């Protein structure tokens, strides 16, 4: 079975010879300590090449920078809308560290109404680079077409976590208007892609902004399920598949992922990072949803290769009894700058345990 065939059968919840094994690839930039790991992943794991080669109308936005500290500078964005300007700021590292949001584009209902006054983006472009990417990856993987943030997640990031939670209580109606707008944009995007024969593997992220404990299952249903399912239905009607990336405590909302038609869910975290064990996740996912995970990323830096071998064997034992629906993966990309040599033995232990599985 080729690596591409193995991933295809995982997404379709069909029997496979062994679990697939994969790692997200958001490595620290310009960090040669990860070169050995990148080469090993390329040679031995199921791969996903990302693609997003369409064009969409951009909105008139001004960008400025100003000094802040010796480690960070402030980036200021001003979005011009028909009803007035919106402003956000981020703090960008000057030393290669992750940045952070400082203020968000939307603060209140008035800002939301300004944002809703924007015209819908036009979608177009040349999709031929998708087929180049597909030919390039060949039998070692698939091309993953990211649709971006899901509607609820996109709206949550416009407000930030705290303001979104408050707005979801005090101004729930306008949150729905914003989600409806984002859903329409994604559906228009998806129709363009399907019309151009792009697919069948699509992905979204962002559901993790609307999960327990900050939000209840009703919020997940109202802001994730309600607006995600029409997108997934369109994908499935075109014989496509959808991958969802969602951290957090998902036990109380896991069935919603299954019911709205998620084909692959990454990750499914046990306490203390989450609240669902691998056995529990498999029980709910069985026959319908492929699990991707679930070796905690910090273990790749702090555990021993033997620890990882045992954790990988236990994961396979707990979730692969039907020979279907498992992509062994860390819970996130390698993330520690300069830590490539430290995590390589643990990654190798995970990968070797999977590929030697009979």
N, C-alpha and C positions, 0 to 999 in steps of 0.2 A: 504494500500500500504506500503510495507516495505521500509526502507531507501535505500537499494540497488536498488529496483525496481524504486524508484523515481529518483535516479541518472541515472540509465540506460535510463529511458525515457527522462530525460533532454538531455543527450548526443545524443539521437536519434530524438530530437525535436518532441516528442509525448506528448499528453495531460497528465497532472498530477493533483492530487487532491489539491495540494498547491505547492508553490515554494519549492525547496530544500534550505537548509541553511548549510553553510560550512565556515570553516576558515582554511587558510594555517597555518602550525604548526611549523614554524621556530622560536620557542621560544628562549629567551636567555638561555644559558646553566647554569645548576646548580642554578636555581632560583625558590625556593619553593613558592614565592608569586603567581606563576601562577598555582599552583596545583589545586585550586578550579575551575579555568577556564578550565583546561584540563579535569577535571572530568565532568564538565557540557557539554563540547563539545562531550565527549565520550558518554554521556548518551542521548543527545538530537539532535545532528546534523548528517547530512549525512557525512560519513567518507571516506577518501581515504588513503589506505595504499600504501606507495611507495615501489617499487621493482626494483632492478637493479642487479640481481645475475649472470650475465654472466661474462666471462673473455675475455680480449683483451690484445694483445701483448703490453707491456710497452717499452718505448724507454730508452736507457741508459742515465740516468740523475744523476748528483751529487747535493747534497744539503748541504748548510753550513748556520751557524748562526753567527751573530756578534752583539756586543752591539751597540746601537744607542742612546737611551735616557732612562731615568728612567721609562718611560711608554711603550716604544716600543723597539723591537729588529728587526734587518734586517735579512730576510731570503733570501738567494741567491740560485738560481737554474741554473745549467749549463747543457743544453741539447746537447748531442753529435750527430751530423749528419754526413753522409758520406762526406759532403762538408764543414764541419767545425762546431765549437761550437756556440751555441746561449745562451744568458744570460738574466735572468730577476731577479728583486728583489721586495720583498714585505715587508711592515712594519707590524709586528704582535704585537698586544697588549699584554702587560704583566699583564693587569688589567681587562681582560674580555670584552674589547670594540672591535668593528669591526676592522678588519685589512684594509689595503689599498695598492693598487699597487703603486710601486715607478717607476720602469722601466719595459718595456714590452719585450717579447721574440723577436719580430720582429720590426725592426726600419726602414728598407728600402728594396729595391728590392733585394739586395744581400742576406739579411737575409731570404727573402721569398724563394729565390732559394735554400738556404740551407735547409729550412724546407720541400720544395717539394722533396728533395732528400731522405727523410725518406721512408723506405718501408711501404707498407700498413699493418696495424695491422691484425693479425689473430684473429678470434672470435670463441669462444667455451665455454665449461663449462657445468655444470649440472643445468638444469632449474627446477629441482624438488622443490626447495624452493619457486618458484612462486605458485605452487599449495597448498603448506602448508599455504602461506600467504592468498590465496583465501579462503581456508577452515576456517582459523582463523577469518577473517573479516565477513564471513557469510552473513547474511541479513542486516547488519548495514552499508554496504558501498561497495566499489569496490577497486580493486588493480590497482593502476596507475603505468604504466611502463614508466619511464622517459628515453627518447632517448637522453637527454642532450641538449646542445645548438644546435640550427639550424645551417646550414652551414654558412650563413652570419654572425650570431652572434658569432660563434666560431672564424671566421677569424678576426672580429672586436676586439675581446678580445686578440688576438695574438698581435695586433698592439697598442691597446689603441685607444680611441675615436679620438683624434686629428690626429695621424699619419694615421689611417685608412681613415679619411676624405680626407687627402692630397693624399694618395695613390689611392683612388677611382677616383681622377681627373687625376693625373699624370701617374699612372701605372695601369690603369683599367684592362688591360689584365691579369696581374698576380694576381689581386684580383679574377678574374673569375677562374683562374687555382686553386687557393686555395679553393674557394667555391666548385668547381667541385670535388676536392679531398675529402672535408668534406662530401659532399652529398653522394659520393660513399661509404665512411666509414659507414654512417648512414644506407644506403640501405643494405649494407652487414650485419650490426648489426640486422636490422629489419628482413631480410630474415632468419637469424639464429633463431630469436625469434619466428617467425611465423611457421617455420619448427618444432619447439618444442612446438607448441600449446600455446604459451604465448600470452596474450591479453584478450579482444579486446581493452582495454583502454590504449592509449599511450599519452605522452605529450612531448612538446618541449618548449624551451624559447630562447630568444636572439634576436628576431625581433626588439626589442626596441632600439637596437644600430643603426638601419638604418631607422629612421623615421624623419619626420619634427620636428623641423625646421633646424637641421643640414644637413639632407639629404632630397632630394625631392622625390615625388612619383615615378619618373623614377628610382631612386636608389633603392627604396623599391622593385619595380618590378624586376630590374636586379639582385639584390643580395639576396632578400628574396623570392619573388614569384617564380622566375625561378628555384631556387634550393629546395624550400620547396614542391612545388606541386608534383614532382615525388615521394617524400616520402609519402605524403598524399594519392596520388593515390594508392600506394601499400598497404597502410593501409586500404583504403576503398575497394579495390579489395578483401581483406581478411575479409570483413564485420566488420572492426574495426573502432575506433573513435580516433580523435586527439584533445587534449586540448592544447591551446597556452596561455602562460603567457607573456603579453606585456604591460608594462607601456608606458607613453608618450602621445604625441598629435597624435591621430590616425585617426582623422576625414577624412583627405585627402586620407588615404590609407585603410580605413575600408572596402571598397568594395573588395579590394584584399583578405582580410581574408575570406570573404564570397565566392569569386570566386575560391580560391584555395582549398576550402573544409574544413575549420576549423569547428569543431563541437561545441567546447566550447571556448570562448575567455574571458580571465581575465586580467585586469579589463577594464572598459570603462569610463574614467574619464572626468568629466566636468571641466571647468575653476575653479580655476587657475592651478590645477595640470595637466589637459589635455585640450581638446578642443571640446568634444562631449557630448551632454546631453543624458540622458537615453532615452528620446523620440526619438531623432535622431538615436541612436544606434539601438533601436528596429525597427524603420522604415526600416533600411537597413538589419537587421538580420532576420526579420520576416520570418518564414517558413523554415529557412535554418541553423541558427546558434544560439546556446544557449549562453546567456549572463551570466557571473559569476561576481558578484560584487553587488552594488558598493557603499559601505559605506567607506568613507575615513578613513584610519587607525588612523590618528591623532585625529579624532572625538571620537574614543573609549577612549581616554585619556582626552580630553578637553571638551567634550559635557556632557549633562546630559542624564540620561536614557530616559526622556521624549523627548528630542531632537532626540535621536536615534529611538525611537518608531515612531515619526512622519516622519523621513527620510525614514525609512523602509516601512511604509505604502505608502508613495508617490512613492517610487521606484516600489513597487508592482503595484500600480495604473497605473504607466506610462509604464510598460513593461510586464504585465501579463494578459492583457485583453483576449488573446487567450488561456489562461490556459496552456501555453507551454513556454519552453525556458528561464527559470530564475532560477539561483542558487544565492540566496542572500549571500553576502560575503563581508568582509572588503577587501580593496585594497591590503593589505599585511599582513604578519604575525605580531602577537604581538611582539614588538621590544624593549620596554623600560625596561632596567634592573631594577628590583625592583618595577615595575609598575603593577603587576598582580592584586592586590587588587583594585587599582584605576580604571582599565579598566573593571573589572568583571561586575559591574552593567550595563554598556553600552552594553557589549556583551550579557548579559542575556536579556536585552530589545530587542535587534535585534532578538535573537533566539526565544524568547517567542512570539513576534509579528508575526513571520513567522509560527510557529507551531500552533498558535491559529487561523490562517487565514482559513476562511470557504469559 
